[in-house]
Amino acid sequence: MKSTELANLCPDALDEVRVATETGLTRIGANYDLCHSFLDHTGLSL
């Protein structure tokens, strides 16, 4: 999200941050491989 939705974001209101964050979480959540790679990086076992 730092390199996509939140990159160069200069919001005038916190609502703009909320919308950008929700968009990013939706994008990440829709990609199984990306979610799985985040979990793998933690080192936790499932």
C-alpha positions as CSV (number, residue, x, y, z in Angstrom):
1,M,0.0,0.0,0.0
2,K,2.9,2.3,0.6
3,S,4.0,2.2,-3.0
4,T,0.5,2.3,-4.5
5,E,-2.5,3.7,-2.6
6,L,-0.6,5.8,-0.1
7,A,2.2,6.9,-2.3
8,N,2.5,10.7,-2.4
9,L,-0.9,11.0,-0.6
10,C,-1.3,14.4,1.0
11,P,-4.9,14.3,2.3
12,D,-6.9,17.3,3.4
13,A,-9.0,15.1,5.7
14,L,-8.6,11.7,7.5
15,D,-11.5,10.4,5.4
16,E,-9.2,10.4,2.3
17,V,-6.7,8.2,4.2
18,R,-9.5,5.9,5.2
19,V,-10.7,5.5,1.6
20,A,-7.2,4.9,0.3
21,T,-6.5,2.4,3.0
22,E,-9.7,0.5,2.4
23,T,-8.9,0.4,-1.3
24,G,-5.5,-1.0,-0.6
25,L,-6.8,-3.7,1.8
26,T,-9.4,-4.7,-0.8
27,R,-6.7,-5.0,-3.4
28,I,-4.4,-7.1,-1.2
29,G,-7.2,-9.2,0.1
30,A,-8.3,-10.1,-3.4
31,N,-4.9,-11.6,-4.2
32,Y,-4.4,-15.0,-2.5
33,D,-0.7,-15.3,-3.3
34,L,0.0,-11.9,-1.9
35,C,-1.8,-12.6,1.3
36,H,0.0,-15.9,1.6
37,S,3.4,-14.3,1.1
38,F,2.7,-11.9,3.9
39,L,1.9,-14.8,6.2
40,D,5.0,-16.7,5.1
41,H,7.1,-13.7,5.9
42,T,6.0,-13.7,9.6
43,G,7.4,-17.1,10.2
44,L,4.3,-18.3,12.0
45,S,2.9,-21.7,11.3
46,L,-0.7,-22.3,10.4
